[in-house]
């Protein structure tokens, strides 16, 4: 199993523009994309996406060989699916230690 963390981190905020402004002003990020419900801030090593919504906490991206196999294995070992939208695609999983990640291939 050679899974890897991606360079993307997603957070949710009721007002993505306000949150993006904070990261631009105080951490030097640059807004690189704006959609109706998402603002992108790409950096040299980390890409931050701010999605409109109630905060879940940071969502990291984990690349796996098979999303379905990883999801099944993780659920069997105490993880909870927070959001599963195969058409998007996204599958957010919260592990027993509180970390939330999006499984991707």
Backbone as a ProteinNet text record, in pm:
[ID]
protein_1_A
[PRIMARY]
XXXXXXXXXXXXXXXXXXXXXXXXXXXXXXXXXXXXXXXXXXXXXXXXXXXXXXXXXXXXXXXXXXXXXXXXXXXXXXXXXXXXXXXXXXXXXXXXXXXXXXXXX
[TERTIARY]
85.6	0	90.4	96.8	181.9	96.5	18.3	-67.3	12.6	-34.2	37.2	-60	-10.7	-87.2	-69.9	-176.4	-169.4	-129.2	-124	-86.6	-208.9	-327.9	-450.9	-507.2	-549.2	-620.9	-748.7	-860.1	-989.5	-1044.4	-1097.3	-1172.5	-1307.1	-1398.2	-1528.5	-1544.6	-1617	-1644.2	-1777.4	-1856.4	-1981.7	-1958.5	-1845.7	-1811.5	-1670.5	-1659.2	-1527	-1441.4	-1502.9	-1425.8	-1357.2	-1426.7	-1368.9	-1254.3	-1274.4	-1169.1	-1048.4	-1071.5	-961.7	-883.8	-953.8	-889.3	-793.8	-832.8	-746.8	-616.2	-626.5	-506.8	-418.8	-479.6	-402.7	-328.1	-400.6	-342.1	-238.8	-264.6	-181.5	-82	-100.4	-8.4	51.1	13.6	74.8	26.4	-87.3	-143.4	-194.7	-219.8	-275.6	-399.9	-507	-628.1	-600.1	-617.9	-587.6	-711.2	-824.5	-947.4	-1068	-1176.5	-1301.3	-1416.7	-1495.3	-1619.3	-1728.7	-1855.3	-1962.3	-1952	-1905	-1901.2	-1761.5	-1655.9	-1520.4	-1419.1	-1322.6	-1211.2	-1083.5	-995.2	-868.8	-753.5	-663.3	-541.1	-424.8	-353.4	-242.7	-113	-36.7	93.9	202	324.9	436.4	430	382.5	380	241	151.1	17.3	-85.3	-193	-306.4	-420.9	-475.3	-584.2	-711.6	-816.5	-947.2	-1045	-1121.8	-1220	-1357.5	-1433.7	-1566.3	-1672.7	-1778.8	-1888.9	-1958.8	-1972.1	-2041.6	-2003.9	-2066.9	-2036.5	-1902.2	-1819.6	-1686.6	-1688.7	-1612.1	-1588	-1451.5	-1365.1	-1224.5	-1146.8	-1015	-937	-955.6	-962.8	-974	-848	-769.3	-649.7	-686	-601.2	-625.8	-529.3	-583.4	-501.4	-529.1	-424.8	-435.3	-417.4	-513.2	-512	-528.7	-499.5	-516.2	-663.5	-747.7	-890.9	-968.6	-1049.9	-1129.9	-1224.8	-1293.5	-1390.5	-1324	-1209.9	-1139.6	-1089.4	-1034	-984.2	-1099.7	-1210.4	-1327	-1377.3	-1390	-1437.7	-1343.1	-1213.1	-1112.5	-1115.7	-1128.1	-1129.4	-1254.2	-1369.5	-1494.4	-1485.1	-1428.3	-1411.6	-1319.3	-1240.5	-1144.1	-1174.9	-1303.5	-1347.4	-1362.9	-1344.5	-1362.8	-1509.7	-1545.8	-1681.6	-1675.5	-1767.7	-1779.1	-1854.4	-1792.9	-1851.6	-1931.4	-1879.2	-1945.9	-1902.1	-1998.2	-1966.1	-2044.1	-1972.7	-2033.4	-1952.8	-1981.9	-1902.2	-1902.3	-2007.3	-2013.9	-1925.7	-1886.3	-1807.1	-1663.8	-1582.8	-1593.8	-1528.5	-1587.8	-1524.2	-1581.2	-1494.2	-1531.9	-1452.6	-1518.7	-1452.7	-1469.6	-1358.3	-1358.6	-1294.4	-1356.4	-1297.1	-1245	-1115.8	-1058.3	-1079	-1047.5	-1071.7	-993.2	-898.2	-814.7	-856.3	-965.6	-1021.2	-976.4	-881.7	-834.1	-936.6	-966.8	-1059.6	-979	-1004.3	-936.7	-1030.1	-999.3	-1071.3	-992.3	-1055.9	-990.4	-1000.9	-890.2	-888.4	-790.5	-805.3	-711.3	-618.6
-116.7	0	123.3	191.4	309.4	432.6	468.4	585.3	711.8	823	948.7	1060.7	1158.3	1279.7	1368.3	1432.4	1528	1665.1	1759.4	1896.3	1983.6	1925.8	2002.8	1990.4	2104.5	2109.5	2188.3	2135.7	2199.9	2238.3	2359.5	2399.5	2453.3	2464.7	2520.7	2648.2	2743.6	2868.9	2923.6	2983	3043.8	3153.3	3224	3331.3	3305.9	3228.3	3194.9	3316.9	3424.8	3544.2	3604.9	3608.6	3661.1	3572.1	3442.2	3349.2	3362.4	3371.5	3385.4	3512.8	3618.9	3746.5	3732.9	3657.5	3633.8	3567.6	3462.4	3388.6	3470.1	3556	3644.1	3748.7	3815	3925	3879.4	3765.9	3727.9	3615.9	3541.9	3432.4	3441.8	3543.7	3565.3	3475.4	3407.8	3328.9	3422.6	3367.8	3443.7	3371.3	3446	3385	3349.2	3221.1	3173.1	3124.1	3122.1	3079.8	3110.8	3149.5	3177.3	3116.8	3037.2	2980.4	3020.2	3000.7	3046.2	2994.5	2870.2	2813.7	2771.7	2815.8	2773.3	2877.7	2904.1	2992.3	2910.7	2922	2848.4	2942.2	2894.8	2969	2871.2	2882.5	2790.9	2849.1	2765.4	2804.7	2718.3	2739	2661.9	2515.6	2487.2	2349.3	2300.3	2394.1	2357.5	2439.4	2373.6	2440.9	2439.6	2556.8	2569.3	2602	2524.7	2546.8	2579.7	2685.5	2727.3	2712.7	2621.4	2587	2651	2702.4	2759.2	2647.4	2666.4	2566.6	2575.7	2491.6	2485.3	2416.3	2468	2410.7	2265.9	2181.6	2044	2034	2127.6	2120.2	2098.1	2102.2	2083.8	1943.3	1935.7	1808.4	1792.2	1689.8	1659.8	1564.6	1556	1464.7	1347	1225.2	1104	1024.8	997	918.9	771	691	546	472.7	343.2	263.6	246.6	227.2	206.4	277.1	374.6	447.9	352.4	266.3	175	78.9	22.8	-70.5	2.2	122.3	199	238.2	282.9	322.9	204.3	89	-31.1	-67.9	-67.8	-102.3	-2.2	125.6	228	220	197.6	183.6	64.8	-44.9	-164.7	-139.3	-33.1	-3	126.3	159.7	267.5	404.9	417.2	546.6	568.8	695.1	734	812.8	783.7	862.4	990.1	1104.6	1234.5	1284.5	1261.1	1304.9	1210.7	1157.4	1066.7	1111.7	1167.9	1215.9	1160.1	1036.3	972.6	1048.4	1123.3	1195.4	1320.1	1368.8	1492.6	1474	1380.5	1276.6	1322.3	1281.1	1301.2	1203.7	1163.6	1076.3	1121.2	1196.3	1245.5	1140.6	1107.7	1009.7	1072.9	1053.6	1098.2	974.1	976.8	860	868.9	762.7	762.9	870	934.3	1034.3	1176.8	1189.8	1319.9	1377.3	1312.8	1362.8	1332.3	1432.9	1414.8	1420.5	1325.8	1329.2	1285.3	1334.4	1298	1187.9	1074.2	963.7	987.6	974.5	994.3	895.1	874.2	784.1	863.6
0	0	0	-112.8	-125.1	-149.6	-50.1	-62.8	-34.7	-89.8	-71.1	-37.7	37.4	60.5	-61.8	-104.3	-213.6	-160.9	-250.4	-212.8	-185.8	-192.4	-176.3	-35.6	17.7	145	119.5	167.9	149.8	286.1	295.5	413.6	367.6	461.3	433.3	515.1	459.8	530.6	480.5	569.8	525.5	421	431.4	338.2	283.5	174.4	121.1	85.9	39.4	2.2	124.5	235.7	358.5	406.7	400.9	441.6	350	219.5	123.1	150.3	181	211.1	329.8	430.1	545.8	502	421.3	379.3	284.4	206.6	118	201	290.7	368.6	471.3	534.6	649	620.9	512.1	481.8	341.8	266.7	136.5	24.2	44.3	-65.8	-174.5	-290.7	-402.5	-452.5	-475.3	-530.6	-675.6	-707.3	-842.3	-916.5	-849.3	-914.7	-828.6	-894.8	-822.8	-898.9	-828.4	-880.3	-782.6	-817.4	-728.1	-584.4	-565	-430	-386.5	-459.8	-425.6	-469.9	-382.9	-416.6	-404	-501.4	-503.6	-472.9	-390.7	-358.5	-375.5	-485.6	-512.3	-458.9	-393.8	-342.7	-405.6	-363.3	-418.6	-377.5	-256.7	-208.2	-168.5	-140.3	-94.4	-171	-210	-273	-173	-145.3	-49.9	-125.6	-98.5	-159.5	-47.9	-68.4	31.5	-30.6	26.1	-25.2	63.3	2.8	80.4	156.8	286.5	366.8	512.9	592.1	734.4	753.8	842.5	862.1	910.1	841.2	883.5	950.3	917.8	953.9	825.2	833	710.6	654	522.5	452.1	368.8	400.1	323.2	210.1	111.2	-0.4	10.4	1.6	4.9	-122.4	-197.4	-320.6	-287.4	-331.9	-307.3	-439.9	-440.5	-561.7	-598	-497.2	-519.1	-408.8	-446.8	-347.7	-276	-349	-287.3	-190.2	-227.8	-138.8	-14.3	-32.2	82.3	173.9	115	194.8	277.4	215.6	284.2	400.5	373	474.5	590.4	558.9	662.3	749.5	689.3	765.7	860.5	810.6	894.4	1012.6	1004.6	1110.2	1184.1	1191.7	1278.8	1216	1085.3	1019.1	985.2	969.4	930.9	800.9	710.4	588.3	622.9	595.5	624.7	505.2	385.8	263.1	151.8	78.2	-32.1	-155	-251.5	-375.6	-493.3	-533.6	-638	-771.2	-800.3	-927.9	-928.7	-809.5	-804.7	-853.9	-825.6	-721.6	-592	-482.6	-353.5	-252	-162.5	-51.8	69.8	158.8	280	389.3	453.1	560.6	683.7	801.1	927.8	998.1	1030.3	1096.2	1247.9	1322.3	1466.7	1542.1	1476.7	1542.1	1505.4	1426.2	1392.4	1259.5	1191.3	1062.2	954.2	871.5	760	631.4	541.8	413.7	302.8	184.5	63.9	-5	-25.1	-95.5	-245.8	-315.3	-459.7	-523.2	-654	-723.5	-811.1
[MASK]
+++++++++++++++++++++++++++++++++++++++++++++++++++++++++++++++++++++++++++++++++++++++++++++++++++++++++

